[in-house]
Amino acid sequence: MAIALSLLVLTSIALIMGAYVLFRRGMRRQAWLMIALALVMAGNVVIWTAPTESGRTLAGSAQAQ
């Protein structure tokens, strides 16, 4: 699970950097789509790593099973 979350974070960063390059080249629609995808991926990481009411994370619960 840790590898998957790490790859999601790294991919989100790469998408943001790629979107910046596309903005500079004038491809605005593709850049906005890349930013939207990066935000969705970052949101998934937040959901999986945010603690629940009991103090456990979803990622920790998935590994325990």
PDB file of N, CA, C and O in Angstrom, chain B, residues numbered from 101:
ATOM      1  N   MET B 101       0.826  -1.184   0.000  1.00  0.00           N
ATOM      2  CA  MET B 101       0.000   0.000   0.000  1.00  0.00           C
ATOM      3  C   MET B 101       0.874   1.252   0.000  1.00  0.00           C
ATOM      4  O   MET B 101       0.536   2.243  -0.647  1.00  0.00           O
ATOM      5  N   ALA B 102       1.986   1.212   0.716  1.00  0.00           N
ATOM      6  CA  ALA B 102       2.863   2.380   0.793  1.00  0.00           C
ATOM      7  C   ALA B 102       3.435   2.716  -0.578  1.00  0.00           C
ATOM      8  O   ALA B 102       3.595   3.888  -0.919  1.00  0.00           O
ATOM      9  N   ILE B 103       3.743   1.689  -1.360  1.00  0.00           N
ATOM     10  CA  ILE B 103       4.288   1.928  -2.704  1.00  0.00           C
ATOM     11  C   ILE B 103       3.238   2.595  -3.588  1.00  0.00           C
ATOM     12  O   ILE B 103       3.545   3.525  -4.334  1.00  0.00           O
ATOM     13  N   ALA B 104       2.008   2.119  -3.499  1.00  0.00           N
ATOM     14  CA  ALA B 104       0.935   2.695  -4.323  1.00  0.00           C
ATOM     15  C   ALA B 104       0.692   4.157  -3.960  1.00  0.00           C
ATOM     16  O   ALA B 104       0.532   4.997  -4.846  1.00  0.00           O
ATOM     17  N   LEU B 105       0.663   4.463  -2.675  1.00  0.00           N
ATOM     18  CA  LEU B 105       0.449   5.846  -2.256  1.00  0.00           C
ATOM     19  C   LEU B 105       1.613   6.735  -2.672  1.00  0.00           C
ATOM     20  O   LEU B 105       1.412   7.882  -3.072  1.00  0.00           O
ATOM     21  N   SER B 106       2.831   6.205  -2.578  1.00  0.00           N
ATOM     22  CA  SER B 106       4.004   6.975  -3.002  1.00  0.00           C
ATOM     23  C   SER B 106       3.955   7.263  -4.497  1.00  0.00           C
ATOM     24  O   SER B 106       4.262   8.372  -4.932  1.00  0.00           O
ATOM     25  N   LEU B 107       3.570   6.263  -5.275  1.00  0.00           N
ATOM     26  CA  LEU B 107       3.464   6.472  -6.722  1.00  0.00           C
ATOM     27  C   LEU B 107       2.371   7.478  -7.065  1.00  0.00           C
ATOM     28  O   LEU B 107       2.524   8.260  -8.004  1.00  0.00           O
ATOM     29  N   LEU B 108       1.280   7.468  -6.324  1.00  0.00           N
ATOM     30  CA  LEU B 108       0.215   8.448  -6.556  1.00  0.00           C
ATOM     31  C   LEU B 108       0.717   9.869  -6.307  1.00  0.00           C
ATOM     32  O   LEU B 108       0.419  10.778  -7.082  1.00  0.00           O
ATOM     33  N   VAL B 109       1.466  10.061  -5.245  1.00  0.00           N
ATOM     34  CA  VAL B 109       1.991  11.389  -4.934  1.00  0.00           C
ATOM     35  C   VAL B 109       2.990  11.835  -6.003  1.00  0.00           C
ATOM     36  O   VAL B 109       2.928  12.967  -6.482  1.00  0.00           O
ATOM     37  N   LEU B 110       3.906  10.943  -6.372  1.00  0.00           N
ATOM     38  CA  LEU B 110       4.898  11.293  -7.395  1.00  0.00           C
ATOM     39  C   LEU B 110       4.246  11.583  -8.748  1.00  0.00           C
ATOM     40  O   LEU B 110       4.664  12.495  -9.462  1.00  0.00           O
ATOM     41  N   THR B 111       3.226  10.807  -9.091  1.00  0.00           N
ATOM     42  CA  THR B 111       2.526  11.039 -10.352  1.00  0.00           C
ATOM     43  C   THR B 111       1.773  12.359 -10.318  1.00  0.00           C
ATOM     44  O   THR B 111       1.728  13.070 -11.323  1.00  0.00           O
ATOM     45  N   SER B 112       1.183  12.696  -9.185  1.00  0.00           N
ATOM     46  CA  SER B 112       0.490  13.987  -9.066  1.00  0.00           C
ATOM     47  C   SER B 112       1.454  15.150  -9.271  1.00  0.00           C
ATOM     48  O   SER B 112       1.125  16.127  -9.943  1.00  0.00           O
ATOM     49  N   ILE B 113       2.642  15.039  -8.690  1.00  0.00           N
ATOM     50  CA  ILE B 113       3.647  16.083  -8.869  1.00  0.00           C
ATOM     51  C   ILE B 113       4.071  16.183 -10.330  1.00  0.00           C
ATOM     52  O   ILE B 113       4.214  17.281 -10.867  1.00  0.00           O
ATOM     53  N   ALA B 114       4.271  15.029 -10.973  1.00  0.00           N
ATOM     54  CA  ALA B 114       4.664  15.029 -12.382  1.00  0.00           C
ATOM     55  C   ALA B 114       3.565  15.623 -13.258  1.00  0.00           C
ATOM     56  O   ALA B 114       3.859  16.332 -14.221  1.00  0.00           O
ATOM     57  N   LEU B 115       2.315  15.344 -12.940  1.00  0.00           N
ATOM     58  CA  LEU B 115       1.202  15.911 -13.714  1.00  0.00           C
ATOM     59  C   LEU B 115       1.136  17.428 -13.572  1.00  0.00           C
ATOM     60  O   LEU B 115       0.874  18.129 -14.549  1.00  0.00           O
ATOM     61  N   ILE B 116       1.370  17.933 -12.378  1.00  0.00           N
ATOM     62  CA  ILE B 116       1.364  19.383 -12.172  1.00  0.00           C
ATOM     63  C   ILE B 116       2.495  20.030 -12.972  1.00  0.00           C
ATOM     64  O   ILE B 116       2.299  21.067 -13.607  1.00  0.00           O
ATOM     65  N   MET B 117       3.671  19.416 -12.939  1.00  0.00           N
ATOM     66  CA  MET B 117       4.802  19.968 -13.702  1.00  0.00           C
ATOM     67  C   MET B 117       4.520  19.908 -15.198  1.00  0.00           C
ATOM     68  O   MET B 117       4.841  20.849 -15.923  1.00  0.00           O
ATOM     69  N   GLY B 118       3.929  18.821 -15.667  1.00  0.00           N
ATOM     70  CA  GLY B 118       3.574  18.710 -17.072  1.00  0.00           C
ATOM     71  C   GLY B 118       2.513  19.718 -17.476  1.00  0.00           C
ATOM     72  O   GLY B 118       2.547  20.261 -18.581  1.00  0.00           O
ATOM     73  N   ALA B 119       1.572  19.964 -16.577  1.00  0.00           N
ATOM     74  CA  ALA B 119       0.535  20.960 -16.863  1.00  0.00           C
ATOM     75  C   ALA B 119       1.144  22.347 -16.998  1.00  0.00           C
ATOM     76  O   ALA B 119       0.707  23.137 -17.835  1.00  0.00           O
ATOM     77  N   TYR B 120       2.140  22.648 -16.189  1.00  0.00           N
ATOM     78  CA  TYR B 120       2.820  23.937 -16.293  1.00  0.00           C
ATOM     79  C   TYR B 120       3.469  24.088 -17.666  1.00  0.00           C
ATOM     80  O   TYR B 120       3.388  25.145 -18.291  1.00  0.00           O
ATOM     81  N   VAL B 121       4.107  23.027 -18.119  1.00  0.00           N
ATOM     82  CA  VAL B 121       4.751  23.071 -19.441  1.00  0.00           C
ATOM     83  C   VAL B 121       3.704  23.269 -20.538  1.00  0.00           C
ATOM     84  O   VAL B 121       3.909  24.051 -21.466  1.00  0.00           O
ATOM     85  N   LEU B 122       2.588  22.559 -20.427  1.00  0.00           N
ATOM     86  CA  LEU B 122       1.540  22.698 -21.443  1.00  0.00           C
ATOM     87  C   LEU B 122       0.924  24.092 -21.432  1.00  0.00           C
ATOM     88  O   LEU B 122       0.595  24.625 -22.492  1.00  0.00           O
ATOM     89  N   PHE B 123       0.761  24.694 -20.249  1.00  0.00           N
ATOM     90  CA  PHE B 123       0.266  26.064 -20.181  1.00  0.00           C
ATOM     91  C   PHE B 123       1.194  27.000 -20.946  1.00  0.00           C
ATOM     92  O   PHE B 123       0.742  27.867 -21.694  1.00  0.00           O
ATOM     93  N   ARG B 124       2.483  26.817 -20.750  1.00  0.00           N
ATOM     94  CA  ARG B 124       3.459  27.684 -21.426  1.00  0.00           C
ATOM     95  C   ARG B 124       3.416  27.509 -22.938  1.00  0.00           C
ATOM     96  O   ARG B 124       3.695  28.452 -23.678  1.00  0.00           O
ATOM     97  N   ARG B 125       3.070  26.314 -23.401  1.00  0.00           N
ATOM     98  CA  ARG B 125       3.005  26.041 -24.843  1.00  0.00           C
ATOM     99  C   ARG B 125       1.654  26.397 -25.449  1.00  0.00           C
ATOM    100  O   ARG B 125       1.489  26.333 -26.667  1.00  0.00           O
ATOM    101  N   GLY B 126       0.691  26.771 -24.618  1.00  0.00           N
ATOM    102  CA  GLY B 126      -0.601  27.205 -25.124  1.00  0.00           C
ATOM    103  C   GLY B 126      -1.663  26.119 -25.176  1.00  0.00           C
ATOM    104  O   GLY B 126      -2.764  26.377 -25.663  1.00  0.00           O
ATOM    105  N   MET B 127      -1.379  24.927 -24.700  1.00  0.00           N
ATOM    106  CA  MET B 127      -2.360  23.838 -24.698  1.00  0.00           C
ATOM    107  C   MET B 127      -3.112  23.851 -23.373  1.00  0.00           C
ATOM    108  O   MET B 127      -2.872  23.020 -22.497  1.00  0.00           O
ATOM    109  N   ARG B 128      -4.011  24.795 -23.244  1.00  0.00           N
ATOM    110  CA  ARG B 128      -4.668  25.052 -21.970  1.00  0.00           C
ATOM    111  C   ARG B 128      -5.656  23.954 -21.557  1.00  0.00           C
ATOM    112  O   ARG B 128      -5.725  23.597 -20.381  1.00  0.00           O
ATOM    113  N   ARG B 129      -6.416  23.419 -22.513  1.00  0.00           N
ATOM    114  CA  ARG B 129      -7.411  22.402 -22.156  1.00  0.00           C
ATOM    115  C   ARG B 129      -6.742  21.150 -21.592  1.00  0.00           C
ATOM    116  O   ARG B 129      -7.186  20.613 -20.577  1.00  0.00           O
ATOM    117  N   GLN B 130      -5.684  20.687 -22.239  1.00  0.00           N
ATOM    118  CA  GLN B 130      -4.972  19.516 -21.754  1.00  0.00           C
ATOM    119  C   GLN B 130      -4.340  19.785 -20.383  1.00  0.00           C
ATOM    120  O   GLN B 130      -4.309  18.908 -19.519  1.00  0.00           O
ATOM    121  N   ALA B 131      -3.841  21.001 -20.202  1.00  0.00           N
ATOM    122  CA  ALA B 131      -3.230  21.358 -18.927  1.00  0.00           C
ATOM    123  C   ALA B 131      -4.267  21.329 -17.810  1.00  0.00           C
ATOM    124  O   ALA B 131      -3.981  20.826 -16.723  1.00  0.00           O
ATOM    125  N   TRP B 132      -5.455  21.854 -18.054  1.00  0.00           N
ATOM    126  CA  TRP B 132      -6.496  21.834 -17.028  1.00  0.00           C
ATOM    127  C   TRP B 132      -6.921  20.404 -16.713  1.00  0.00           C
ATOM    128  O   TRP B 132      -7.204  20.081 -15.559  1.00  0.00           O
ATOM    129  N   LEU B 133      -6.969  19.545 -17.733  1.00  0.00           N
ATOM    130  CA  LEU B 133      -7.313  18.147 -17.486  1.00  0.00           C
ATOM    131  C   LEU B 133      -6.242  17.462 -16.639  1.00  0.00           C
ATOM    132  O   LEU B 133      -6.560  16.650 -15.770  1.00  0.00           O
ATOM    133  N   MET B 134      -4.990  17.784 -16.888  1.00  0.00           N
ATOM    134  CA  MET B 134      -3.906  17.213 -16.094  1.00  0.00           C
ATOM    135  C   MET B 134      -3.979  17.697 -14.646  1.00  0.00           C
ATOM    136  O   MET B 134      -3.734  16.925 -13.719  1.00  0.00           O
ATOM    137  N   ILE B 135      -4.312  18.955 -14.455  1.00  0.00           N
ATOM    138  CA  ILE B 135      -4.455  19.487 -13.097  1.00  0.00           C
ATOM    139  C   ILE B 135      -5.626  18.811 -12.384  1.00  0.00           C
ATOM    140  O   ILE B 135      -5.529  18.473 -11.204  1.00  0.00           O
ATOM    141  N   ALA B 136      -6.728  18.616 -13.103  1.00  0.00           N
ATOM    142  CA  ALA B 136      -7.887  17.947 -12.498  1.00  0.00           C
ATOM    143  C   ALA B 136      -7.534  16.522 -12.086  1.00  0.00           C
ATOM    144  O   ALA B 136      -7.915  16.079 -11.003  1.00  0.00           O
ATOM    145  N   LEU B 137      -6.812  15.802 -12.937  1.00  0.00           N
ATOM    146  CA  LEU B 137      -6.412  14.447 -12.603  1.00  0.00           C
ATOM    147  C   LEU B 137      -5.471  14.427 -11.397  1.00  0.00           C
ATOM    148  O   LEU B 137      -5.579  13.560 -10.531  1.00  0.00           O
ATOM    149  N   ALA B 138      -4.557  15.379 -11.351  1.00  0.00           N
ATOM    150  CA  ALA B 138      -3.632  15.452 -10.214  1.00  0.00           C
ATOM    151  C   ALA B 138      -4.391  15.719  -8.919  1.00  0.00           C
ATOM    152  O   ALA B 138      -4.049  15.155  -7.880  1.00  0.00           O
ATOM    153  N   LEU B 139      -5.404  16.562  -8.965  1.00  0.00           N
ATOM    154  CA  LEU B 139      -6.203  16.845  -7.765  1.00  0.00           C
ATOM    155  C   LEU B 139      -7.001  15.630  -7.315  1.00  0.00           C
ATOM    156  O   LEU B 139      -7.128  15.378  -6.117  1.00  0.00           O
ATOM    157  N   VAL B 140      -7.536  14.879  -8.266  1.00  0.00           N
ATOM    158  CA  VAL B 140      -8.274  13.658  -7.918  1.00  0.00           C
ATOM    159  C   VAL B 140      -7.332  12.649  -7.272  1.00  0.00           C
ATOM    160  O   VAL B 140      -7.680  12.016  -6.275  1.00  0.00           O
ATOM    161  N   MET B 141      -6.144  12.502  -7.839  1.00  0.00           N
ATOM    162  CA  MET B 141      -5.175  11.563  -7.280  1.00  0.00           C
ATOM    163  C   MET B 141      -4.722  11.997  -5.881  1.00  0.00           C
ATOM    164  O   MET B 141      -4.589  11.163  -4.984  1.00  0.00           O
ATOM    165  N   ALA B 142      -4.488  13.279  -5.698  1.00  0.00           N
ATOM    166  CA  ALA B 142      -4.091  13.786  -4.382  1.00  0.00           C
ATOM    167  C   ALA B 142      -5.232  13.610  -3.380  1.00  0.00           C
ATOM    168  O   ALA B 142      -4.996  13.307  -2.211  1.00  0.00           O
ATOM    169  N   GLY B 143      -6.456  13.799  -3.836  1.00  0.00           N
ATOM    170  CA  GLY B 143      -7.615  13.583  -2.966  1.00  0.00           C
ATOM    171  C   GLY B 143      -7.713  12.136  -2.507  1.00  0.00           C
ATOM    172  O   GLY B 143      -8.060  11.869  -1.356  1.00  0.00           O
ATOM    173  N   ASN B 144      -7.412  11.208  -3.396  1.00  0.00           N
ATOM    174  CA  ASN B 144      -7.416   9.796  -3.021  1.00  0.00           C
ATOM    175  C   ASN B 144      -6.359   9.506  -1.960  1.00  0.00           C
ATOM    176  O   ASN B 144      -6.607   8.741  -1.028  1.00  0.00           O
ATOM    177  N   VAL B 145      -5.190  10.110  -2.097  1.00  0.00           N
ATOM    178  CA  VAL B 145      -4.141   9.915  -1.098  1.00  0.00           C
ATOM    179  C   VAL B 145      -4.605  10.456   0.252  1.00  0.00           C
ATOM    180  O   VAL B 145      -4.384   9.826   1.286  1.00  0.00           O
ATOM    181  N   VAL B 146      -5.243  11.614   0.241  1.00  0.00           N
ATOM    182  CA  VAL B 146      -5.735  12.203   1.490  1.00  0.00           C
ATOM    183  C   VAL B 146      -6.790  11.305   2.129  1.00  0.00           C
ATOM    184  O   VAL B 146      -6.778  11.109   3.345  1.00  0.00           O
ATOM    185  N   ILE B 147      -7.688  10.765   1.338  1.00  0.00           N
ATOM    186  CA  ILE B 147      -8.729   9.888   1.871  1.00  0.00           C
ATOM    187  C   ILE B 147      -8.108   8.646   2.508  1.00  0.00           C
ATOM    188  O   ILE B 147      -8.526   8.227   3.587  1.00  0.00           O
ATOM    189  N   TRP B 148      -7.125   8.065   1.851  1.00  0.00           N
ATOM    190  CA  TRP B 148      -6.518   6.838   2.362  1.00  0.00           C
ATOM    191  C   TRP B 148      -5.636   7.072   3.572  1.00  0.00           C
ATOM    192  O   TRP B 148      -5.452   6.161   4.380  1.00  0.00           O
ATOM    193  N   THR B 149      -5.082   8.271   3.719  1.00  0.00           N
ATOM    194  CA  THR B 149      -4.151   8.506   4.827  1.00  0.00           C
ATOM    195  C   THR B 149      -4.751   9.326   5.970  1.00  0.00           C
ATOM    196  O   THR B 149      -4.124   9.447   7.022  1.00  0.00           O
ATOM    197  N   ALA B 150      -5.931   9.882   5.794  1.00  0.00           N
ATOM    198  CA  ALA B 150      -6.565  10.657   6.864  1.00  0.00           C
ATOM    199  C   ALA B 150      -7.056   9.709   7.954  1.00  0.00           C
ATOM    200  O   ALA B 150      -7.628   8.662   7.653  1.00  0.00           O
ATOM    201  N   PRO B 151      -6.838  10.065   9.210  1.00  0.00           N
ATOM    202  CA  PRO B 151      -7.288   9.182  10.287  1.00  0.00           C
ATOM    203  C   PRO B 151      -8.807   9.205  10.442  1.00  0.00           C
ATOM    204  O   PRO B 151      -9.455  10.230  10.234  1.00  0.00           O
ATOM    205  N   THR B 152      -9.351   8.056  10.810  1.00  0.00           N
ATOM    206  CA  THR B 152     -10.789   7.958  11.068  1.00  0.00           C
ATOM    207  C   THR B 152     -11.050   8.378  12.513  1.00  0.00           C
ATOM    208  O   THR B 152     -10.136   8.830  13.202  1.00  0.00           O
ATOM    209  N   GLU B 153     -12.283   8.231  12.969  1.00  0.00           N
ATOM    210  CA  GLU B 153     -12.631   8.619  14.343  1.00  0.00           C
ATOM    211  C   GLU B 153     -11.862   7.800  15.371  1.00  0.00           C
ATOM    212  O   GLU B 153     -11.567   8.282  16.465  1.00  0.00           O
ATOM    213  N   SER B 154     -11.541   6.564  15.018  1.00  0.00           N
ATOM    214  CA  SER B 154     -10.814   5.711  15.958  1.00  0.00           C
ATOM    215  C   SER B 154      -9.304   5.949  15.912  1.00  0.00           C
ATOM    216  O   SER B 154      -8.566   5.363  16.704  1.00  0.00           O
ATOM    217  N   GLY B 155      -8.842   6.788  15.009  1.00  0.00           N
ATOM    218  CA  GLY B 155      -7.425   7.098  14.914  1.00  0.00           C
ATOM    219  C   GLY B 155      -6.661   6.255  13.917  1.00  0.00           C
ATOM    220  O   GLY B 155      -5.464   6.463  13.722  1.00  0.00           O
ATOM    221  N   ARG B 156      -7.324   5.315  13.289  1.00  0.00           N
ATOM    222  CA  ARG B 156      -6.673   4.475  12.289  1.00  0.00           C
ATOM    223  C   ARG B 156      -6.892   5.055  10.905  1.00  0.00           C
ATOM    224  O   ARG B 156      -7.836   5.815  10.693  1.00  0.00           O
ATOM    225  N   THR B 157      -6.043   4.710   9.975  1.00  0.00           N
ATOM    226  CA  THR B 157      -6.212   5.158   8.596  1.00  0.00           C
ATOM    227  C   THR B 157      -6.788   4.013   7.765  1.00  0.00           C
ATOM    228  O   THR B 157      -6.718   2.850   8.161  1.00  0.00           O
ATOM    229  N   LEU B 158      -7.350   4.352   6.621  1.00  0.00           N
ATOM    230  CA  LEU B 158      -7.876   3.314   5.732  1.00  0.00           C
ATOM    231  C   LEU B 158      -6.747   2.446   5.188  1.00  0.00           C
ATOM    232  O   LEU B 158      -6.915   1.239   5.017  1.00  0.00           O
ATOM    233  N   ALA B 159      -5.606   3.056   4.920  1.00  0.00           N
ATOM    234  CA  ALA B 159      -4.468   2.293   4.421  1.00  0.00           C
ATOM    235  C   ALA B 159      -3.996   1.301   5.481  1.00  0.00           C
ATOM    236  O   ALA B 159      -3.671   0.159   5.158  1.00  0.00           O
ATOM    237  N   GLY B 160      -3.957   1.724   6.731  1.00  0.00           N
ATOM    238  CA  GLY B 160      -3.557   0.836   7.813  1.00  0.00           C
ATOM    239  C   GLY B 160      -4.562  -0.277   8.019  1.00  0.00           C
ATOM    240  O   GLY B 160      -4.172  -1.407   8.310  1.00  0.00           O
ATOM    241  N   SER B 161      -5.823   0.008   7.878  1.00  0.00           N
ATOM    242  CA  SER B 161      -6.855  -1.002   8.024  1.00  0.00           C
ATOM    243  C   SER B 161      -6.785  -2.022   6.893  1.00  0.00           C
ATOM    244  O   SER B 161      -7.006  -3.212   7.117  1.00  0.00           O
ATOM    245  N   ALA B 162      -6.484  -1.572   5.699  1.00  0.00           N
ATOM    246  CA  ALA B 162      -6.381  -2.476   4.550  1.00  0.00           C
ATOM    247  C   ALA B 162      -5.186  -3.411   4.710  1.00  0.00           C
ATOM    248  O   ALA B 162      -5.266  -4.576   4.320  1.00  0.00           O
ATOM    249  N   GLN B 163      -4.086  -2.929   5.271  1.00  0.00           N
ATOM    250  CA  GLN B 163      -2.922  -3.777   5.464  1.00  0.00           C
ATOM    251  C   GLN B 163      -3.146  -4.785   6.585  1.00  0.00           C
ATOM    252  O   GLN B 163      -2.601  -5.888   6.538  1.00  0.00           O
ATOM    253  N   ALA B 164      -3.934  -4.425   7.584  1.00  0.00           N
ATOM    254  CA  ALA B 164      -4.176  -5.315   8.711  1.00  0.00           C
ATOM    255  C   ALA B 164      -5.018  -6.526   8.308  1.00  0.00           C
ATOM    256  O   ALA B 164      -4.939  -7.580   8.939  1.00  0.00           O
ATOM    257  N   GLN B 165      -5.808  -6.375   7.275  1.00  0.00           N
ATOM    258  CA  GLN B 165      -6.682  -7.484   6.855  1.00  0.00           C
ATOM    259  C   GLN B 165      -5.923  -8.324   5.928  1.00  0.00           C
ATOM    260  O   GLN B 165      -6.443  -9.325   5.434  1.00  0.00           O
TER     261      GLN B 165
END
